[in-house]
Amino acid sequence: FAGWADQMVGTNVEIAGQLNRAVRALEDAQQALEKALEKALEKALDMAGGPGDEDDHSHSHGHHGHGHHHHH
C-alpha cells in the first residue's frame, strides 16, 4: 500500500510539473499575443497617421510613445 501511495505522489508531482509547464507556456503565448496586438495597433495608428510616421517605429513602445508625432 505504501508503494501505491508513493506512485500516486510521484504521478501527482509529474502532473504538477506538466501543469506548471503548460501554465508557463500559456503565459508566454499570452505575452506574445499582447506584443503582436500592440505591434498591430501601432501599425494601424501609423497608417491612420499617414506618411511621415515610419521613423517613429524604432522608439514607440506600445501605448506610450505616440505623443511625439512631429507633424501637425
N, C-alpha and C positions, 0 to 999 in steps of 0.2 A: 504494500500500500504506500510505503514511503517512496518507493521508486516511481509510482504513478504520480504522486504529488510533485516530485522533482520534475517529472516530464511535463506536467501541467505548467509549473513555474517557468521551465525552460521555454515552452511554447509561448507563454504569455510575454516573456522577455523578447522573444523573436518577433511576435506580433507588435509589441510596443515599438521595437526598433523600426519595423516596416511602417508603422503608423507615423512615427517621427519623420522618417524619410519622405513619406507621402505628404505630410503637412509642410515640410520644408520645400518640397518640390512645388506644392501649391502656392506657397508664399512667393517663391521665385517667379513662378508663372504670373502671379498677380502683379508683382513689381514690374515684370517685363511688359505686361499688358498696359499698366499705367504709363510707363515710359513711352510705349508705342502710341497710346492715346494722346499723350502730351505732345509728341512729335507731330502727329496728325493734326492736332489742334493748332499748333504753331504754323504748320504749312498752310492750313486753311486761313488762318489770320493773315499770314503773309500774302497769300493770294488775294484776299479781300483788300489788303493794304495797297496792292498794286505794285508797280515797278519801283525799285529803289530799296526794297526790303532785303534783298538777297544777302547783303553783307551783315545783316543782323543775326543770321543763323548761328554764328560761332558763339556769340555771348548772350544768347537768350535761353534761359533755363526755365522751362515750364511756364508758370504763371507770372513770375517776376521777370523783368527784362523787357516787357512790352511797353514800358514807359518811354524808352528812348528811341522813338522813330523820328528821324530828323527831318521829315517832310510834312509841312502843314500848309 
